[in-house]
Amino acid sequence: MGQAEQVIENVIGRFSLPFAVATNFTINGRDYLVPMVIEEPSVVAACSYAAKLFREGGGFQTSSDPPVMIGQIQLLDLAEPRAAEDKLRAQQADILAAANARAGSILARGGGAIGLEYRHFRGSPVGDMLVLHLLFDCRDAMGANAINSALEHIAPLVERITGGRVNLRILSNLSDRRMATARGVIPAKSLATKSASGAQVLSAIIEAGAFAECDAYRAATHNKGIMNGIDAVVLATGNDWRAVEAGAHAYAARDGRYTSLTRWWRDDSGDLHGEIALPLALGIVGGATRAHPAAKIALRLLGVESARGLAEVAAAVGLAQNFAALRALATDGIQSGHMRMHARQLALAAGATGEEVMQVARQLIDEGNIRLERAKELTAGGKRNP
């Protein structure tokens, strides 16, 4: 527990999750093995299968924005917020220079504070507010610590310039200046099942995607499935999955209505196209990415050379996971494959060990009776009751 005690407080033990590898990913012409840390059955298998189908259409094509994050300073008690903004604009160079005095190694790598933006909120519950946005290029770091240090350093200067009072100074996890996009094609013929043609499955997937675009209740579950894949990559590489979740869901509601993070459509050749776009503030330096032994292994396995590269891989995984979920929902239903994977967990929960786990799981599947009570019956005394 020695290392764990150096990470957080009041440590009494460690909690482990499975570390897996998703296969078949071709992204921008390069093959990847993708590390994933997750406890939910079927996610890794589904991603790998989906990636195989996308590979048949040429693999994933990805892109990403420069790694710019937003830090916010909340200004209150201003007599004239617009006049305060004018004063800040006039001294922007001095403010950015002060912010970069705390940029450290990020500045040396070509990053740091690059601009200011302003947002006005009239008649808030605490009166008029002026919010200053510090735009900060984080390079290959996630950047939270650097941004927060810069904000705290420039806060007194902002107060002197405006005559106002600074309250909060904190980064925003709605990192919509740091977007990642992935897209891909799956040939219609690759979608065929024993009971449906490829064209029929394609239509059902498009219809399912449209449901999530229109309805927030469906979109919440739709996007949760996307984050099953993305979070597993984020966690494996030592990044902050909670920050990524917050940014993704805030972005999904950016227009005042919560909607899907993906789009699906049929092209003129009759093949399936998918695309995902979401903010992904990830790093390959700093924090747990370099301190956690498993995270270091994951990054070495993945072989990405920049934070943008990691974000693009995560976006491709999110698109793959979404396709796999929609295909399952639109054909056999989500429970068919999921419950087969879940049988192993039930066997473990019933007390099975070693080879017995797979024996019990197989019998649960063969019987079509994937329930904990039955797993306990099969496990009790080593008996295999039909």
URSUL-V14149 format. One record per residue. N is the residue number from 1. RES is the residue in three letters. NEAR is the number of other C-alpha atoms within 8 Angstrom. Layout:
# URSUL-V14149
N,RES,NEAR ; N,RES,NEAR
This chain:
# URSUL-V14149
1,MET,8 ; 2,GLY,5 ; 3,GLN,6 ; 4,ALA,10 ; 5,GLU,10 ; 6,GLN,7 ; 7,VAL,6 ; 8,ILE,7 ; 9,GLU,6 ; 10,ASN,5 ; 11,VAL,9 ; 12,ILE,5 ; 13,GLY,6 ; 14,ARG,7 ; 15,PHE,4 ; 16,SER,4 ; 17,LEU,7 ; 18,PRO,7 ; 19,PHE,9 ; 20,ALA,9 ; 21,VAL,9 ; 22,ALA,13 ; 23,THR,10 ; 24,ASN,12 ; 25,PHE,15 ; 26,THR,13 ; 27,ILE,13 ; 28,ASN,8 ; 29,GLY,8 ; 30,ARG,6 ; 31,ASP,8 ; 32,TYR,10 ; 33,LEU,11 ; 34,VAL,12 ; 35,PRO,15 ; 36,MET,15 ; 37,VAL,12 ; 38,ILE,10 ; 39,GLU,6 ; 40,GLU,5 ; 41,PRO,8 ; 42,SER,9 ; 43,VAL,10 ; 44,VAL,12 ; 45,ALA,8 ; 46,ALA,12 ; 47,CYS,15 ; 48,SER,12 ; 49,TYR,10 ; 50,ALA,12 ; 51,ALA,14 ; 52,LYS,10 ; 53,LEU,11 ; 54,PHE,14 ; 55,ARG,13 ; 56,GLU,9 ; 57,GLY,10 ; 58,GLY,10 ; 59,GLY,15 ; 60,PHE,16 ; 61,GLN,9 ; 62,THR,14 ; 63,SER,8 ; 64,SER,11 ; 65,ASP,10 ; 66,PRO,9 ; 67,PRO,13 ; 68,VAL,13 ; 69,MET,15 ; 70,ILE,12 ; 71,GLY,15 ; 72,GLN,14 ; 73,ILE,15 ; 74,GLN,12 ; 75,LEU,13 ; 76,LEU,12 ; 77,ASP,9 ; 78,LEU,13 ; 79,ALA,4 ; 80,GLU,6 ; 81,PRO,11 ; 82,ARG,6 ; 83,ALA,7 ; 84,ALA,12 ; 85,GLU,11 ; 86,ASP,8 ; 87,LYS,10 ; 88,LEU,11 ; 89,ARG,7 ; 90,ALA,6 ; 91,GLN,8 ; 92,GLN,10 ; 93,ALA,6 ; 94,ASP,7 ; 95,ILE,11 ; 96,LEU,11 ; 97,ALA,9 ; 98,ALA,11 ; 99,ALA,14 ; 100,ASN,12 ; 101,ALA,8 ; 102,ARG,10 ; 103,ALA,13 ; 104,GLY,9 ; 105,SER,6 ; 106,ILE,11 ; 107,LEU,10 ; 108,ALA,7 ; 109,ARG,7 ; 110,GLY,7 ; 111,GLY,11 ; 112,GLY,12 ; 113,ALA,13 ; 114,ILE,9 ; 115,GLY,9 ; 116,LEU,9 ; 117,GLU,8 ; 118,TYR,9 ; 119,ARG,8 ; 120,HIS,9 ; 121,PHE,9 ; 122,ARG,7 ; 123,GLY,7 ; 124,SER,8 ; 125,PRO,4 ; 126,VAL,6 ; 127,GLY,9 ; 128,ASP,13 ; 129,MET,15 ; 130,LEU,13 ; 131,VAL,12 ; 132,LEU,12 ; 133,HIS,12 ; 134,LEU,14 ; 135,LEU,13 ; 136,PHE,14 ; 137,ASP,12 ; 138,CYS,13 ; 139,ARG,12 ; 140,ASP,12 ; 141,ALA,11 ; 142,MET,13 ; 143,GLY,9 ; 144,ALA,7 ; 145,ASN,6 ; 146,ALA,10 ; 147,ILE,13 ; 148,ASN,12 ; 149,SER,9 ; 150,ALA,14 ; 151,LEU,15 ; 152,GLU,9 ; 153,HIS,10 ; 154,ILE,11 ; 155,ALA,11 ; 156,PRO,9 ; 157,LEU,8 ; 158,VAL,11 ; 159,GLU,11 ; 160,ARG,8 ; 161,ILE,9 ; 162,THR,11 ; 163,GLY,8 ; 164,GLY,10 ; 165,ARG,9 ; 166,VAL,13 ; 167,ASN,8 ; 168,LEU,7 ; 169,ARG,13 ; 170,ILE,10 ; 171,LEU,11 ; 172,SER,9 ; 173,ASN,8 ; 174,LEU,10 ; 175,SER,14 ; 176,ASP,9 ; 177,ARG,11 ; 178,ARG,14 ; 179,MET,12 ; 180,ALA,16 ; 181,THR,14 ; 182,ALA,15 ; 183,ARG,13 ; 184,GLY,13 ; 185,VAL,13 ; 186,ILE,14 ; 187,PRO,12 ; 188,ALA,12 ; 189,LYS,8 ; 190,SER,8 ; 191,LEU,12 ; 192,ALA,13 ; 193,THR,8 ; 194,LYS,5 ; 195,SER,5 ; 196,ALA,8 ; 197,SER,11 ; 198,GLY,12 ; 199,ALA,11 ; 200,GLN,9 ; 201,VAL,15 ; 202,LEU,13 ; 203,SER,8 ; 204,ALA,11 ; 205,ILE,13 ; 206,ILE,11 ; 207,GLU,8 ; 208,ALA,10 ; 209,GLY,13 ; 210,ALA,10 ; 211,PHE,10 ; 212,ALA,14 ; 213,GLU,11 ; 214,CYS,8 ; 215,ASP,10 ; 216,ALA,11 ; 217,TYR,7 ; 218,ARG,9 ; 219,ALA,15 ; 220,ALA,11 ; 221,THR,8 ; 222,HIS,11 ; 223,ASN,12 ; 224,LYS,8 ; 225,GLY,11 ; 226,ILE,12 ; 227,MET,11 ; 228,ASN,12 ; 229,GLY,16 ; 230,ILE,12 ; 231,ASP,11 ; 232,ALA,13 ; 233,VAL,13 ; 234,VAL,14 ; 235,LEU,12 ; 236,ALA,14 ; 237,THR,14 ; 238,GLY,12 ; 239,ASN,13 ; 240,ASP,9 ; 241,TRP,9 ; 242,ARG,6 ; 243,ALA,9 ; 244,VAL,13 ; 245,GLU,10 ; 246,ALA,10 ; 247,GLY,14 ; 248,ALA,12 ; 249,HIS,10 ; 250,ALA,9 ; 251,TYR,11 ; 252,ALA,12 ; 253,ALA,10 ; 254,ARG,8 ; 255,ASP,6 ; 256,GLY,5 ; 257,ARG,8 ; 258,TYR,13 ; 259,THR,13 ; 260,SER,13 ; 261,LEU,9 ; 262,THR,11 ; 263,ARG,11 ; 264,TRP,12 ; 265,TRP,8 ; 266,ARG,11 ; 267,ASP,8 ; 268,ASP,5 ; 269,SER,5 ; 270,GLY,9 ; 271,ASP,12 ; 272,LEU,13 ; 273,HIS,12 ; 274,GLY,12 ; 275,GLU,12 ; 276,ILE,14 ; 277,ALA,11 ; 278,LEU,12 ; 279,PRO,15 ; 280,LEU,12 ; 281,ALA,12 ; 282,LEU,14 ; 283,GLY,14 ; 284,ILE,14 ; 285,VAL,9 ; 286,GLY,10 ; 287,GLY,8 ; 288,ALA,9 ; 289,THR,15 ; 290,ARG,12 ; 291,ALA,9 ; 292,HIS,9 ; 293,PRO,7 ; 294,ALA,8 ; 295,ALA,14 ; 296,LYS,12 ; 297,ILE,8 ; 298,ALA,11 ; 299,LEU,12 ; 300,ARG,8 ; 301,LEU,9 ; 302,LEU,10 ; 303,GLY,6 ; 304,VAL,9 ; 305,GLU,6 ; 306,SER,9 ; 307,ALA,15 ; 308,ARG,13 ; 309,GLY,9 ; 310,LEU,13 ; 311,ALA,13 ; 312,GLU,14 ; 313,VAL,11 ; 314,ALA,12 ; 315,ALA,16 ; 316,ALA,15 ; 317,VAL,11 ; 318,GLY,14 ; 319,LEU,15 ; 320,ALA,13 ; 321,GLN,16 ; 322,ASN,13 ; 323,PHE,10 ; 324,ALA,12 ; 325,ALA,11 ; 326,LEU,11 ; 327,ARG,11 ; 328,ALA,11 ; 329,LEU,9 ; 330,ALA,11 ; 331,THR,8 ; 332,ASP,7 ; 333,GLY,8 ; 334,ILE,9 ; 335,GLN,6 ; 336,SER,8 ; 337,GLY,9 ; 338,HIS,10 ; 339,MET,9 ; 340,ARG,11 ; 341,MET,10 ; 342,HIS,9 ; 343,ALA,14 ; 344,ARG,12 ; 345,GLN,8 ; 346,LEU,13 ; 347,ALA,17 ; 348,LEU,10 ; 349,ALA,8 ; 350,ALA,10 ; 351,GLY,8 ; 352,ALA,11 ; 353,THR,7 ; 354,GLY,5 ; 355,GLU,6 ; 356,GLU,8 ; 357,VAL,12 ; 358,MET,9 ; 359,GLN,8 ; 360,VAL,14 ; 361,ALA,14 ; 362,ARG,9 ; 363,GLN,8 ; 364,LEU,14 ; 365,ILE,11 ; 366,ASP,7 ; 367,GLU,7 ; 368,GLY,6 ; 369,ASN,8 ; 370,ILE,13 ; 371,ARG,9 ; 372,LEU,10 ; 373,GLU,6 ; 374,ARG,10 ; 375,ALA,15 ; 376,LYS,11 ; 377,GLU,10 ; 378,LEU,11 ; 379,THR,14 ; 380,ALA,7 ; 381,GLY,4 ; 382,GLY,6 ; 383,LYS,8 ; 384,ARG,7 ; 385,ASN,5 ; 386,PRO,2
